[in-house]
Amino acid sequence: MSNTIKVVVYERHGNPPDVLQIKTEPWPKPATDEVVVQMRAAPVNPADINAIEGKYPARREVPATPGFEGSGIVIELGANVSTITKGALVILPHNIGTWREAVAVKAAELVVVPPGIDPVDAAMLKINPITAWRLLHGYVDLSGGDWVIQNAANSGAGRAVIQIAHELGFKTVNVVRRPELIEELRNEGGDVVLVDSDKLRDEVKAATGGAAIKLALNSVGGDSALRLANCLAFGGTLVSFGAMSLQPLKIPTGLFIFKDLRFRGIWINHWYDNATMAERMAAFNPLFEMARRGLLKTKVEKSYSIDQAKEAVTHAMRDKRGGKIVFQFAA
């Protein structure tokens, strides 16, 4: 084993390809309540890009290592650790910076992944699938056959919503910007897939037989969010978790008065930090079961080594990708 590790670092905020560096650090040593995790996979998420740019709500002190998500293998135990065994595949917390070859982390902050789940899939369970699970469970009581509508349905979170809703027996209306995505999302389990337009409300009504839609999931904002709100039934709820258009919500007063709509938001890192381990596992366990059965796959467009950090973030910042960009680490 090497006595050093490679770590991605930024010493100032800015355009990610310009500010990222690869540094060498000593191999981590665990404190008594820590373990050393050798990284296996870490995705490049939009939040990672925003954090490097300095546009993410919880700004890290620089110098910092990016990476809110990742998985790895426990290879060394601190003296007082008895809850985790060597060789366990674990999901890391979001506050340590996962774009590194190895890290010492408190054993109590790790989530152990059951056998039968690929490390790359495990590395991407903590943000998008957990967000999707909370969106479908935290705001409206849904029953089998109920309809949910979402925009940006081809995003990582959107695809997780489709897969989880399909498994739970909920029906989804999936709004996208490009017609070539329709067939793809239908094949993944989307019940209705429509291209966003000013005719959306009428097209949704026709496609669902006029079903009452109680829950809308918004990660775009602006006019797209307003079109979702117009599709909701009386007393419906719109939950926002992103703002891809960089446009604010513009909700006419009439939607409050005549439809009594509710507007909520979720920041999954905040939920995670405030959840008990039991509450976290209540979301993780069904997701693990789905992942083990191959139902919760995140599409990967390309994998990079840590040495290729600049190329990886450049690729991740492109429009119209067909999947995630992921760092993979040698075993």
C-alpha positions in Angstrom: 0.0 0.0 0.0 1.2 3.5 -0.9 2.0 5.8 2.1 0.5 8.8 0.3 -2.9 9.5 -1.4 -4.0 11.8 -4.2 -6.6 14.4 -3.3 -8.5 16.9 -5.5 -8.3 20.4 -3.9 -9.4 23.9 -4.7 -7.8 26.9 -2.9 -10.2 29.5 -4.3 -13.7 29.4 -5.7 -14.0 29.8 -9.4 -14.5 27.9 -12.7 -13.9 24.3 -11.7 -11.4 23.3 -14.5 -9.4 26.4 -13.7 -9.2 26.1 -9.9 -8.9 22.3 -9.3 -5.5 20.8 -8.4 -4.3 17.3 -7.6 -2.2 17.2 -4.4 -0.4 14.5 -2.6 -1.2 14.0 1.1 0.0 11.4 3.7 -2.0 8.2 4.1 -4.8 9.0 6.6 -4.5 7.6 10.2 -7.7 6.8 12.1 -8.5 8.3 15.5 -9.9 5.8 18.0 -13.5 6.3 16.8 -12.6 6.4 13.1 -12.0 4.0 10.2 -9.9 4.5 7.1 -12.0 4.1 3.9 -10.3 3.5 0.6 -12.5 5.2 -2.0 -14.1 3.1 -4.8 -16.4 5.6 -6.6 -17.5 9.3 -6.3 -19.9 11.0 -8.8 -19.6 14.6 -10.0 -23.0 16.2 -9.0 -24.3 19.7 -9.9 -23.9 20.6 -6.2 -20.2 19.7 -6.4 -19.8 22.1 -9.3 -21.7 24.8 -7.4 -19.6 24.3 -4.3 -16.4 24.8 -6.3 -17.8 27.9 -7.9 -18.7 29.3 -4.5 -22.4 29.2 -5.3 -23.6 26.5 -2.9 -25.4 27.6 0.3 -22.9 25.9 2.7 -19.6 27.3 1.5 -16.6 25.2 2.6 -13.6 27.0 3.9 -10.8 26.8 1.3 -8.6 25.0 0.7 -11.3 22.3 0.3 -11.8 18.9 -1.3 -15.0 18.6 -3.4 -17.4 15.6 -3.4 -20.7 15.3 -1.5 -21.1 11.6 -2.4 -19.1 8.4 -2.6 -18.5 4.9 -1.6 -15.5 2.9 -0.4 -14.1 -0.1 1.4 -13.2 0.0 5.1 -9.5 -1.1 5.3 -8.4 0.0 8.8 -10.3 0.3 12.2 -9.6 2.8 15.0 -9.0 1.2 18.4 -12.5 1.7 19.7 -14.5 0.8 16.6 -16.7 -2.4 16.9 -19.7 -1.5 14.8 -18.1 -1.9 11.3 -15.8 -4.7 10.0 -12.9 -4.5 7.6 -13.9 -5.0 4.1 -17.3 -3.4 4.4 -18.6 -1.3 1.6 -19.8 2.0 3.0 -21.5 5.3 1.9 -19.6 8.3 3.1 -21.1 11.5 4.8 -21.4 14.6 2.6 -19.1 16.9 4.6 -15.7 15.3 4.1 -14.9 15.7 0.4 -15.0 12.4 -1.4 -12.7 13.2 -4.4 -9.7 11.6 -2.8 -8.1 8.1 -2.7 -8.7 7.4 1.0 -10.1 9.2 4.1 -10.3 8.8 7.8 -14.0 9.2 9.0 -16.0 8.6 12.2 -17.5 5.1 12.1 -20.8 6.4 13.4 -21.2 8.6 10.2 -20.9 5.7 7.8 -23.8 3.7 6.2 -22.9 0.1 5.6 -24.0 -1.2 2.2 -25.4 -4.8 2.1 -23.8 -7.4 -0.2 -24.8 -7.5 -3.8 -24.6 -3.8 -4.6 -22.0 -2.4 -7.0 -19.8 0.3 -5.4 -20.6 2.7 -8.3 -24.3 2.3 -7.7 -23.7 2.6 -3.9 -21.8 5.8 -4.5 -24.9 7.5 -6.0 -27.6 6.4 -3.5 -27.2 9.1 -1.0 -28.3 12.3 -2.9 -30.7 11.6 -5.8 -32.4 8.4 -4.7 -32.8 9.6 -1.1 -34.1 13.0 -2.4 -36.6 11.1 -4.5 -37.6 8.9 -1.6 -38.2 11.9 0.7 -40.1 13.8 -2.1 -42.5 10.8 -2.4 -42.9 10.3 1.4 -42.4 13.6 3.2 -45.1 15.9 1.8 -48.3 14.2 0.6 -49.8 10.8 1.6 -49.8 8.9 -1.7 -51.6 5.6 -2.4 -51.2 3.1 -5.2 -52.5 4.6 -8.5 -52.0 8.3 -7.4 -50.3 10.6 -9.8 -47.2 12.7 -9.3 -45.9 15.3 -11.9 -42.3 16.4 -12.2 -40.1 18.6 -14.5 -36.5 17.8 -15.5 -37.6 14.2 -15.4 -34.4 13.1 -17.1 -32.2 14.4 -14.3 -30.6 12.0 -11.8 -33.3 12.8 -9.2 -36.0 12.7 -11.8 -35.0 9.2 -13.0 -34.9 8.0 -9.3 -38.5 9.4 -8.8 -39.6 7.4 -11.9 -38.0 4.2 -10.7 -39.1 4.5 -7.0 -42.7 5.6 -7.9 -43.0 2.7 -10.3 -42.0 0.2 -7.6 -44.4 1.8 -5.1 -47.3 1.8 -7.6 -47.6 5.6 -8.0 -48.0 7.0 -11.5 -45.8 9.7 -12.9 -46.2 12.5 -15.4 -42.7 13.4 -16.5 -42.0 16.7 -18.2 -38.8 17.1 -20.3 -37.4 19.6 -22.8 -36.4 17.3 -25.6 -38.6 14.9 -27.5 -35.9 12.3 -27.9 -36.1 11.6 -24.1 -39.8 10.4 -24.3 -39.1 6.8 -25.3 -36.1 6.5 -23.0 -38.1 7.6 -19.9 -41.1 5.5 -20.8 -38.8 2.5 -20.9 -37.5 3.3 -17.4 -41.1 3.2 -16.1 -42.4 6.7 -16.7 -46.2 6.4 -17.2 -46.6 9.7 -19.2 -43.7 11.7 -20.7 -44.5 15.1 -22.2 -42.4 17.9 -23.7 -42.8 21.1 -21.7 -44.9 23.7 -23.4 -47.7 26.2 -22.8 -50.2 23.4 -23.6 -48.9 21.3 -20.7 -52.1 21.5 -18.5 -54.4 20.3 -21.3 -51.9 17.6 -22.4 -51.6 16.3 -18.8 -55.4 16.3 -18.4 -55.8 14.3 -21.6 -53.0 11.8 -20.8 -54.2 11.1 -17.2 -57.9 11.1 -17.9 -58.3 14.2 -15.8 -56.8 12.6 -12.7 -56.4 14.8 -9.6 -52.6 15.3 -9.2 -51.7 16.1 -5.5 -47.9 16.4 -5.8 -45.6 18.3 -8.1 -41.8 18.1 -7.9 -39.9 21.1 -9.2 -36.2 21.3 -9.9 -36.4 24.0 -12.6 -38.2 27.1 -11.3 -39.5 29.9 -13.4 -42.3 29.3 -16.0 -41.8 25.5 -15.8 -42.7 25.5 -12.1 -45.8 27.6 -12.8 -46.9 25.2 -15.5 -46.6 22.3 -12.9 -48.5 24.3 -10.3 -51.3 24.8 -12.9 -51.6 21.0 -13.3 -52.1 20.4 -9.5 -55.5 19.6 -8.0 -57.1 21.8 -5.3 -55.0 21.6 -2.1 -52.0 20.2 -4.0 -48.4 20.6 -3.0 -45.4 21.7 -5.1 -42.0 20.8 -3.6 -39.0 22.5 -5.0 -35.5 21.0 -4.7 -33.6 22.8 -7.6 -33.6 25.8 -9.8 -32.0 24.7 -13.1 -33.5 27.7 -15.0 -32.0 30.1 -12.4 -35.5 31.8 -12.5 -37.5 32.4 -9.3 -41.0 30.9 -8.7 -43.7 33.2 -10.0 -47.0 32.0 -8.5 -50.1 34.1 -9.2 -52.2 35.0 -6.2 -55.2 33.2 -7.8 -53.4 29.8 -7.4 -53.2 30.4 -3.7 -56.8 31.6 -3.3 -58.7 29.4 -5.7 -56.6 26.2 -5.5 -55.2 26.6 -2.0 -51.8 25.2 -3.1 -48.9 24.5 -0.8 -45.3 25.4 -1.7 -42.6 23.5 0.1 -38.8 22.9 -0.4 -36.2 20.3 0.5 -32.5 20.5 0.9 -31.5 16.8 1.3 -28.2 17.5 3.1 -30.1 19.5 5.8 -32.7 16.7 6.1 -29.9 14.1 6.4 -28.0 16.0 9.0 -31.1 16.3 11.2 -32.4 12.8 10.7 -31.7 10.0 13.2 -29.8 7.0 11.9 -33.1 5.1 12.1 -34.8 7.7 9.9 -31.9 7.6 7.4 -32.1 3.8 7.3 -35.8 3.8 6.8 -35.0 5.5 3.5 -31.8 3.6 2.7 -33.1 0.0 3.3 -35.8 0.0 0.6 -33.4 1.7 -1.8 -30.8 -1.0 -1.0 -33.4 -3.6 -1.8 -34.2 -2.0 -5.1 -30.6 -1.5 -6.0 -29.8 -5.2 -5.2 -32.6 -6.2 -7.6 -31.1 -3.9 -10.3 -34.1 -1.5 -10.2 -32.3 1.6 -9.1 -29.5 2.1 -11.7 -28.0 5.5 -12.3 -26.7 5.8 -15.8 -23.0 6.6 -16.1 -21.8 8.3 -19.2 -18.1 8.1 -18.4 -15.7 7.2 -15.6 -12.5 9.1 -14.9 -9.5 8.6 -12.7 -8.7 11.1 -10.0 -5.8 12.3 -12.1 -8.3 13.4 -14.7 -10.3 15.8 -12.4 -10.2 18.7 -14.8 -11.5 16.6 -17.7 -14.1 15.1 -15.5 -15.6 18.4 -14.3 -15.4 19.8 -17.8 -17.4 16.8 -19.1 -19.9 17.1 -16.2 -20.6 20.8 -17.0 -21.7 19.9 -20.6 -25.4 20.1 -21.5 -27.3 17.1 -22.8 -25.3 14.4 -21.1 -26.7 10.9 -21.2 -25.6 10.0 -17.6 -23.4 10.8 -14.7 -19.7 11.5 -14.7 -18.0 9.4 -12.0 -14.5 9.1 -10.5 -13.5 5.4 -10.1 -10.6 4.4 -7.9 -8.4 1.3 -8.4 -9.1 -1.5 -5.9 
